[in-house]
Amino acid sequence: MLCAAMVACGGETAEQATGELTPSGADVATASSPIDGNVSDRTQGPRVVILGTSLTAGLGLEPDSAWPALVQRLADSAGVRADIVNAGLSGETSAGALRRADWVLGEPADLVVLEVGANDGLRGVDPDTTQATLVALIERVRTIQPEARIVLVQMEAPPNLGASYTTRFRAAYTQAAQTAGVPLLPFLLDGVAGDAAMNQADGIHPNERGSKVVAATMWEALAPFLRELDGTR
């Protein structure tokens, strides 16, 4: 029921396991692709980097319909300055994000949003391994950008792996956030996962309607941080 919709898989990368569910014809970003083209034209606002999967990249959507672009518009409408960088990559795992962090965060950032790990759940990676990688990723971000705020987005595993696995996977995020001392934001696909009306034909990636719901969820969660950084709290 929620098996496909609760994971953030994307186009197949060289590191993906054989048999991983991938939508056909998907455009896959590469680790050498520039991300600066997704930065808002606004200047002088706090720089927000969203390190994520195809859900963040907006697979199957126009770039301005991906949730980071929609959050940018919500911030603009609210008079909150923010320059949001979409650093989503299709097929990204938590381990891949850890390897990519140095490149993505080569420029200063004021807030780093981590939307990672859903593909770990799709592959059945041990939740303890995912938890340890999340903590390592957070610590790496701190090393690269010691002044940046860091937040972790809750992700979920597909229910077909069993209740025990999905419970452990969910808890891995809570435990990683507590261990690393960062805020844990709500599940990215809250109100979207499993709803055919909110998703593309692959049943995985939000359509334009679903992306708006994701953006509303993330704006509500991120707004306090953005306001604080912008001095408009």
LUMPA-963631 format. One record per residue (C-alpha): residue number from 1; residue in three letters; chain; x, y, z. Coordinates in nm, 4 decimals, padded with zeros to 6 digits. Example, Ala and Ser with C-alpha at 12.3 -4.5 7.8 and 13.67 -1.06 7.14 Angstrom:
2
<r k="1" r="Ala" c="A" u="01.2300" v="-00.4500" w="00.7800"/>
<r k="2" r="Ser" c="A" u="01.3670" v="-00.1060" w="00.7140"/>
END
This chain:
233
<r k="1" r="Met" c="A" u="00.0000" v="00.0000" w="00.0000"/>
<r k="2" r="Leu" c="A" u="00.2675" v="00.2487" w="00.0991"/>
<r k="3" r="Cys" c="A" u="00.5591" v="00.0375" w="-00.0227"/>
<r k="4" r="Ala" c="A" u="00.6567" v="00.2404" w="-00.3257"/>
<r k="5" r="Ala" c="A" u="00.5406" v="00.5790" w="-00.2035"/>
<r k="6" r="Met" c="A" u="00.7469" v="00.5994" w="00.1118"/>
<r k="7" r="Val" c="A" u="01.0884" v="00.5829" w="-00.0522"/>
<r k="8" r="Ala" c="A" u="01.2879" v="00.8359" w="-00.2463"/>
<r k="9" r="Cys" c="A" u="01.4449" v="00.6271" w="-00.5163"/>
<r k="10" r="Gly" c="A" u="01.5379" v="00.7826" w="-00.8427"/>
<r k="11" r="Gly" c="A" u="01.7262" v="00.7029" w="-01.1586"/>
<r k="12" r="Glu" c="A" u="01.9825" v="00.4259" w="-01.1265"/>
<r k="13" r="Thr" c="A" u="02.3317" v="00.5262" w="-01.0287"/>
<r k="14" r="Ala" c="A" u="02.6484" v="00.3178" w="-01.0466"/>
<r k="15" r="Glu" c="A" u="02.6258" v="00.2397" w="-00.6769"/>
<r k="16" r="Gln" c="A" u="02.2665" v="00.1148" w="-00.6713"/>
<r k="17" r="Ala" c="A" u="02.1949" v="-00.2476" w="-00.5926"/>
<r k="18" r="Thr" c="A" u="02.0582" v="-00.4697" w="-00.8659"/>
<r k="19" r="Gly" c="A" u="01.6809" v="-00.4787" w="-00.8583"/>
<r k="20" r="Glu" c="A" u="01.6318" v="-00.1425" w="-00.6906"/>
<r k="21" r="Leu" c="A" u="01.3058" v="00.0063" w="-00.8062"/>
<r k="22" r="Thr" c="A" u="01.3746" v="00.2916" w="-01.0475"/>
<r k="23" r="Pro" c="A" u="01.1322" v="00.4812" w="-01.2703"/>
<r k="24" r="Ser" c="A" u="01.2058" v="00.4271" w="-01.6362"/>
<r k="25" r="Gly" c="A" u="01.3452" v="00.7178" w="-01.8340"/>
<r k="26" r="Ala" c="A" u="01.4368" v="00.9100" w="-01.5202"/>
<r k="27" r="Asp" c="A" u="01.6846" v="01.1920" w="-01.5509"/>
<r k="28" r="Val" c="A" u="01.9638" v="01.1351" w="-01.3049"/>
<r k="29" r="Ala" c="A" u="02.1763" v="01.4150" w="-01.1632"/>
<r k="30" r="Thr" c="A" u="02.5432" v="01.3372" w="-01.1311"/>
<r k="31" r="Ala" c="A" u="02.7858" v="01.4228" w="-00.8571"/>
<r k="32" r="Ser" c="A" u="02.9632" v="01.6555" w="-01.0980"/>
<r k="33" r="Ser" c="A" u="02.6499" v="01.8504" w="-01.1886"/>
<r k="34" r="Pro" c="A" u="02.6523" v="02.2141" w="-01.0743"/>
<r k="35" r="Ile" c="A" u="02.3932" v="02.3026" w="-00.8144"/>
<r k="36" r="Asp" c="A" u="02.4402" v="02.6784" w="-00.8187"/>
<r k="37" r="Gly" c="A" u="02.1898" v="02.7073" w="-01.1015"/>
<r k="38" r="Asn" c="A" u="01.9158" v="02.6270" w="-00.8506"/>
<r k="39" r="Val" c="A" u="02.0000" v="02.9138" w="-00.6193"/>
<r k="40" r="Ser" c="A" u="01.7371" v="03.1837" w="-00.5980"/>
<r k="41" r="Asp" c="A" u="01.8136" v="03.5163" w="-00.7673"/>
<r k="42" r="Arg" c="A" u="01.7689" v="03.6801" w="-00.4276"/>
<r k="43" r="Thr" c="A" u="02.0857" v="03.8103" w="-00.2668"/>
<r k="44" r="Gln" c="A" u="02.1973" v="03.8869" w="00.0853"/>
<r k="45" r="Gly" c="A" u="01.9694" v="03.6232" w="00.2371"/>
<r k="46" r="Pro" c="A" u="02.0837" v="03.3288" w="00.4486"/>
<r k="47" r="Arg" c="A" u="02.2042" v="03.0454" w="00.2247"/>
<r k="48" r="Val" c="A" u="02.0095" v="02.7231" w="00.2706"/>
<r k="49" r="Val" c="A" u="02.1458" v="02.4021" w="00.1171"/>
<r k="50" r="Ile" c="A" u="01.9106" v="02.1049" w="00.0900"/>
<r k="51" r="Leu" c="A" u="02.1091" v="01.7831" w="00.0513"/>
<r k="52" r="Gly" c="A" u="01.8636" v="01.5202" w="-00.0630"/>
<r k="53" r="Thr" c="A" u="01.7313" v="01.2527" w="-00.2955"/>
<r k="54" r="Ser" c="A" u="01.5168" v="01.2614" w="-00.6090"/>
<r k="55" r="Leu" c="A" u="01.2326" v="01.3864" w="-00.3907"/>
<r k="56" r="Thr" c="A" u="01.4290" v="01.7045" w="-00.3348"/>
<r k="57" r="Ala" c="A" u="01.5631" v="01.7125" w="-00.6907"/>
<r k="58" r="Gly" c="A" u="01.2017" v="01.7090" w="-00.8122"/>
<r k="59" r="Leu" c="A" u="01.2247" v="01.4066" w="-01.0399"/>
<r k="60" r="Gly" c="A" u="00.9473" v="01.4231" w="-01.2995"/>
<r k="61" r="Leu" c="A" u="00.8659" v="01.7870" w="-01.2244"/>
<r k="62" r="Glu" c="A" u="00.9716" v="02.1181" w="-01.3702"/>
<r k="63" r="Pro" c="A" u="01.2505" v="02.2681" w="-01.1561"/>
<r k="64" r="Asp" c="A" u="01.0238" v="02.5424" w="-01.0254"/>
<r k="65" r="Ser" c="A" u="00.7739" v="02.2811" w="-00.9050"/>
<r k="66" r="Ala" c="A" u="01.0177" v="02.0904" w="-00.6826"/>
<r k="67" r="Trp" c="A" u="00.9489" v="02.1493" w="-00.3148"/>
<r k="68" r="Pro" c="A" u="01.2643" v="02.3565" w="-00.2466"/>
<r k="69" r="Ala" c="A" u="01.1589" v="02.6048" w="-00.5173"/>
<r k="70" r="Leu" c="A" u="00.8106" v="02.6202" w="-00.3672"/>
<r k="71" r="Val" c="A" u="00.9545" v="02.6822" w="-00.0201"/>
<r k="72" r="Gln" c="A" u="01.1617" v="02.9616" w="-00.1733"/>
<r k="73" r="Arg" c="A" u="00.8427" v="03.1240" w="-00.3022"/>
<r k="74" r="Leu" c="A" u="00.6712" v="03.0805" w="00.0337"/>
<r k="75" r="Ala" c="A" u="00.9657" v="03.2482" w="00.2039"/>
<r k="76" r="Asp" c="A" u="00.9607" v="03.5316" w="-00.0494"/>
<r k="77" r="Ser" c="A" u="00.5868" v="03.5802" w="00.0013"/>
<r k="78" r="Ala" c="A" u="00.6358" v="03.5897" w="00.3789"/>
<r k="79" r="Gly" c="A" u="00.9109" v="03.8476" w="00.3476"/>
<r k="80" r="Val" c="A" u="01.1719" v="03.6067" w="00.4814"/>
<r k="81" r="Arg" c="A" u="01.5042" v="03.6313" w="00.3004"/>
<r k="82" r="Ala" c="A" u="01.6532" v="03.2969" w="00.1999"/>
<r k="83" r="Asp" c="A" u="01.8668" v="03.1753" w="-00.0882"/>
<r k="84" r="Ile" c="A" u="01.7708" v="02.8098" w="-00.1242"/>
<r k="85" r="Val" c="A" u="02.0020" v="02.5684" w="-00.3046"/>
<r k="86" r="Asn" c="A" u="01.8482" v="02.2435" w="-00.4294"/>
<r k="87" r="Ala" c="A" u="02.1201" v="01.9777" w="-00.3945"/>
<r k="88" r="Gly" c="A" u="01.8967" v="01.6785" w="-00.4561"/>
<r k="89" r="Leu" c="A" u="02.0388" v="01.3768" w="-00.6385"/>
<r k="90" r="Ser" c="A" u="01.8360" v="01.0855" w="-00.7733"/>
<r k="91" r="Gly" c="A" u="01.9252" v="00.7503" w="-00.6203"/>
<r k="92" r="Glu" c="A" u="02.1138" v="00.9085" w="-00.3303"/>
<r k="93" r="Thr" c="A" u="02.1763" v="00.6964" w="-00.0204"/>
<r k="94" r="Ser" c="A" u="02.2936" v="00.8199" w="00.3175"/>
<r k="95" r="Ala" c="A" u="02.6409" v="00.6862" w="00.2354"/>
<r k="96" r="Gly" c="A" u="02.6335" v="00.8664" w="-00.0987"/>
<r k="97" r="Ala" c="A" u="02.5342" v="01.1893" w="00.0717"/>
<r k="98" r="Leu" c="A" u="02.8262" v="01.1510" w="00.3099"/>
<r k="99" r="Arg" c="A" u="03.0650" v="01.1123" w="00.0161"/>
<r k="100" r="Arg" c="A" u="02.9082" v="01.4094" w="-00.1643"/>
<r k="101" r="Ala" c="A" u="02.8946" v="01.6472" w="00.1330"/>
<r k="102" r="Asp" c="A" u="03.2355" v="01.8073" w="00.0785"/>
<r k="103" r="Trp" c="A" u="03.1533" v="01.8959" w="-00.2805"/>
<r k="104" r="Val" c="A" u="02.8007" v="02.0186" w="-00.2101"/>
<r k="105" r="Leu" c="A" u="02.9105" v="02.2311" w="00.0840"/>
<r k="106" r="Gly" c="A" u="03.2106" v="02.3883" w="-00.0818"/>
<r k="107" r="Glu" c="A" u="03.0464" v="02.7306" w="-00.0482"/>
<r k="108" r="Pro" c="A" u="02.9295" v="02.8852" w="00.2820"/>
<r k="109" r="Ala" c="A" u="02.5914" v="02.7776" w="00.4153"/>
<r k="110" r="Asp" c="A" u="02.3800" v="02.9136" w="00.6975"/>
<r k="111" r="Leu" c="A" u="02.1376" v="02.6210" w="00.7161"/>
<r k="112" r="Val" c="A" u="02.1859" v="02.2646" w="00.5881"/>
<r k="113" r="Val" c="A" u="01.8768" v="02.0481" w="00.5470"/>
<r k="114" r="Leu" c="A" u="01.9417" v="01.6730" w="00.5247"/>
<r k="115" r="Glu" c="A" u="01.6756" v="01.4760" w="00.3353"/>
<r k="116" r="Val" c="A" u="01.8620" v="01.1477" w="00.3030"/>
<r k="117" r="Gly" c="A" u="01.8304" v="00.7767" w="00.3729"/>
<r k="118" r="Ala" c="A" u="01.5052" v="00.6758" w="00.2074"/>
<r k="119" r="Asn" c="A" u="01.6940" v="00.4705" w="-00.0500"/>
<r k="120" r="Asp" c="A" u="01.8629" v="00.2932" w="00.2416"/>
<r k="121" r="Gly" c="A" u="01.5184" v="00.1735" w="00.3408"/>
<r k="122" r="Leu" c="A" u="01.4401" v="00.0651" w="-00.0128"/>
<r k="123" r="Arg" c="A" u="01.7543" v="-00.1450" w="-00.0202"/>
<r k="124" r="Gly" c="A" u="01.6923" v="-00.2931" w="00.3233"/>
<r k="125" r="Val" c="A" u="02.0088" v="-00.1440" w="00.4724"/>
<r k="126" r="Asp" c="A" u="02.0396" v="-00.2262" w="00.8424"/>
<r k="127" r="Pro" c="A" u="01.8832" v="00.0694" w="01.0316"/>
<r k="128" r="Asp" c="A" u="02.1794" v="00.0706" w="01.2688"/>
<r k="129" r="Thr" c="A" u="02.4040" v="00.1322" w="00.9681"/>
<r k="130" r="Thr" c="A" u="02.1801" v="00.4123" w="00.8435"/>
<r k="131" r="Gln" c="A" u="02.1756" v="00.5673" w="01.1893"/>
<r k="132" r="Ala" c="A" u="02.5547" v="00.5606" w="01.2117"/>
<r k="133" r="Thr" c="A" u="02.5869" v="00.7107" w="00.8635"/>
<r k="134" r="Leu" c="A" u="02.3415" v="00.9885" w="00.9458"/>
<r k="135" r="Val" c="A" u="02.5442" v="01.0786" w="01.2541"/>
<r k="136" r="Ala" c="A" u="02.8652" v="01.0704" w="01.0492"/>
<r k="137" r="Leu" c="A" u="02.7048" v="01.2921" w="00.7851"/>
<r k="138" r="Ile" c="A" u="02.5939" v="01.5465" w="01.0436"/>
<r k="139" r="Glu" c="A" u="02.9399" v="01.5537" w="01.1965"/>
<r k="140" r="Arg" c="A" u="03.0952" v="01.5929" w="00.8513"/>
<r k="141" r="Val" c="A" u="02.8670" v="01.8869" w="00.7762"/>
<r k="142" r="Arg" c="A" u="02.9737" v="02.0425" w="01.1064"/>
<r k="143" r="Thr" c="A" u="03.3375" v="02.0038" w="01.0093"/>
<r k="144" r="Ile" c="A" u="03.2856" v="02.1587" w="00.6656"/>
<r k="145" r="Gln" c="A" u="03.0462" v="02.4331" w="00.7779"/>
<r k="146" r="Pro" c="A" u="03.1012" v="02.4856" w="01.1507"/>
<r k="147" r="Glu" c="A" u="02.8768" v="02.7940" w="01.1627"/>
<r k="148" r="Ala" c="A" u="02.5803" v="02.6363" w="00.9827"/>
<r k="149" r="Arg" c="A" u="02.2612" v="02.5174" w="01.1490"/>
<r k="150" r="Ile" c="A" u="02.1754" v="02.1570" w="01.0586"/>
<r k="151" r="Val" c="A" u="01.8356" v="01.9869" w="01.0515"/>
<r k="152" r="Leu" c="A" u="01.7464" v="01.6277" w="00.9665"/>
<r k="153" r="Val" c="A" u="01.4275" v="01.5314" w="00.7809"/>
<r k="154" r="Gln" c="A" u="01.2463" v="01.2170" w="00.8927"/>
<r k="155" r="Met" c="A" u="01.2218" v="00.9483" w="00.6264"/>
<r k="156" r="Glu" c="A" u="01.0419" v="00.6149" w="00.6284"/>
<r k="157" r="Ala" c="A" u="01.1083" v="00.2628" w="00.5015"/>
<r k="158" r="Pro" c="A" u="00.8688" v="00.0617" w="00.2824"/>
<r k="159" r="Pro" c="A" u="00.6263" v="-00.1462" w="00.4912"/>
<r k="160" r="Asn" c="A" u="00.6862" v="-00.4592" w="00.2845"/>
<r k="161" r="Leu" c="A" u="01.0092" v="-00.5099" w="00.4791"/>
<r k="162" r="Gly" c="A" u="00.8062" v="-00.5820" w="00.7897"/>
<r k="163" r="Ala" c="A" u="00.6899" v="-00.3934" w="01.0953"/>
<r k="164" r="Ser" c="A" u="01.0089" v="-00.4547" w="01.2903"/>
<r k="165" r="Tyr" c="A" u="01.2280" v="-00.3096" w="01.0159"/>
<r k="166" r="Thr" c="A" u="01.0103" v="-00.0038" w="00.9540"/>
<r k="167" r="Thr" c="A" u="00.9932" v="00.0690" w="01.3274"/>
<r k="168" r="Arg" c="A" u="01.3706" v="00.0409" w="01.3629"/>
<r k="169" r="Phe" c="A" u="01.4252" v="00.2540" w="01.0525"/>
<r k="170" r="Arg" c="A" u="01.1976" v="00.5283" w="01.1838"/>
<r k="171" r="Ala" c="A" u="01.3720" v="00.5181" w="01.5201"/>
<r k="172" r="Ala" c="A" u="01.7127" v="00.5491" w="01.3513"/>
<r k="173" r="Tyr" c="A" u="01.6304" v="00.9102" w="01.2669"/>
<r k="174" r="Thr" c="A" u="01.5179" v="00.9956" w="01.6181"/>
<r k="175" r="Gln" c="A" u="01.8294" v="00.8365" w="01.7640"/>
<r k="176" r="Ala" c="A" u="02.0616" v="00.9986" w="01.5079"/>
<r k="177" r="Ala" c="A" u="01.9126" v="01.3415" w="01.5743"/>
<r k="178" r="Gln" c="A" u="01.9463" v="01.2945" w="01.9497"/>
<r k="179" r="Thr" c="A" u="02.3017" v="01.1617" w="01.9254"/>
<r k="180" r="Ala" c="A" u="02.4162" v="01.4426" w="01.6959"/>
<r k="181" r="Gly" c="A" u="02.2110" v="01.7106" w="01.8698"/>
<r k="182" r="Val" c="A" u="02.0122" v="01.8372" w="01.5712"/>
<r k="183" r="Pro" c="A" u="01.6391" v="01.9058" w="01.5240"/>
<r k="184" r="Leu" c="A" u="01.4345" v="01.6344" w="01.3555"/>
<r k="185" r="Leu" c="A" u="01.1799" v="01.7658" w="01.1063"/>
<r k="186" r="Pro" c="A" u="00.8556" v="01.5833" w="01.0132"/>
<r k="187" r="Phe" c="A" u="00.8348" v="01.3028" w="00.7571"/>
<r k="188" r="Leu" c="A" u="00.8865" v="01.4630" w="00.4163"/>
<r k="189" r="Leu" c="A" u="00.5919" v="01.2840" w="00.2515"/>
<r k="190" r="Asp" c="A" u="00.3434" v="01.3326" w="00.5338"/>
<r k="191" r="Gly" c="A" u="-00.0011" v="01.3480" w="00.3724"/>
<r k="192" r="Val" c="A" u="00.1416" v="01.2491" w="00.0331"/>
<r k="193" r="Ala" c="A" u="00.2820" v="00.8947" w="00.0594"/>
<r k="194" r="Gly" c="A" u="00.0352" v="00.6312" w="-00.0542"/>
<r k="195" r="Asp" c="A" u="-00.2114" v="00.8815" w="-00.2035"/>
<r k="196" r="Ala" c="A" u="-00.2382" v="00.8217" w="-00.5783"/>
<r k="197" r="Ala" c="A" u="-00.3821" v="01.1689" w="-00.6320"/>
<r k="198" r="Met" c="A" u="-00.0642" v="01.3211" w="-00.4869"/>
<r k="199" r="Asn" c="A" u="00.1899" v="01.1143" w="-00.6783"/>
<r k="200" r="Gln" c="A" u="00.3148" v="01.0569" w="-01.0290"/>
<r k="201" r="Ala" c="A" u="00.2415" v="00.7349" w="-01.2144"/>
<r k="202" r="Asp" c="A" u="00.5405" v="00.5650" w="-01.0511"/>
<r k="203" r="Gly" c="A" u="00.3645" v="00.5905" w="-00.7156"/>
<r k="204" r="Ile" c="A" u="00.6871" v="00.7207" w="-00.5635"/>
<r k="205" r="His" c="A" u="00.7478" v="01.0808" w="-00.6542"/>
<r k="206" r="Pro" c="A" u="00.4987" v="01.3583" w="-00.5779"/>
<r k="207" r="Asn" c="A" u="00.3203" v="01.5255" w="-00.8662"/>
<r k="208" r="Glu" c="A" u="00.2672" v="01.9034" w="-00.8684"/>
<r k="209" r="Arg" c="A" u="-00.0199" v="01.8744" w="-00.6232"/>
<r k="210" r="Gly" c="A" u="00.1791" v="01.6506" w="-00.3905"/>
<r k="211" r="Ser" c="A" u="00.4837" v="01.8743" w="-00.4161"/>
<r k="212" r="Lys" c="A" u="00.2774" v="02.1649" w="-00.2858"/>
<r k="213" r="Val" c="A" u="00.1795" v="01.9573" w="00.0172"/>
<r k="214" r="Val" c="A" u="00.5440" v="01.8630" w="00.0774"/>
<r k="215" r="Ala" c="A" u="00.6432" v="02.2289" w="00.0467"/>
<r k="216" r="Ala" c="A" u="00.3763" v="02.3324" w="00.2975"/>
<r k="217" r="Thr" c="A" u="00.5015" v="02.0699" w="00.5432"/>
<r k="218" r="Met" c="A" u="00.8631" v="02.1764" w="00.5004"/>
<r k="219" r="Trp" c="A" u="00.7853" v="02.5488" w="00.5114"/>
<r k="220" r="Glu" c="A" u="00.6059" v="02.5085" w="00.8423"/>
<r k="221" r="Ala" c="A" u="00.9027" v="02.3144" w="00.9803"/>
<r k="222" r="Leu" c="A" u="01.1751" v="02.5375" w="00.8346"/>
<r k="223" r="Ala" c="A" u="01.0148" v="02.8801" w="00.8775"/>
<r k="224" r="Pro" c="A" u="01.1275" v="02.9263" w="01.2402"/>
<r k="225" r="Phe" c="A" u="01.4899" v="02.8573" w="01.1418"/>
<r k="226" r="Leu" c="A" u="01.4708" v="03.0825" w="00.8376"/>
<r k="227" r="Arg" c="A" u="01.3127" v="03.3659" w="01.0350"/>
<r k="228" r="Glu" c="A" u="01.5764" v="03.3363" w="01.3047"/>
<r k="229" r="Leu" c="A" u="01.8585" v="03.3423" w="01.0485"/>
<r k="230" r="Asp" c="A" u="01.7034" v="03.6381" w="00.8697"/>
<r k="231" r="Gly" c="A" u="01.6392" v="03.8255" w="01.1929"/>
<r k="232" r="Thr" c="A" u="01.2646" v="03.8442" w="01.1277"/>
<r k="233" r="Arg" c="A" u="01.1526" v="03.6187" w="01.4112"/>
END
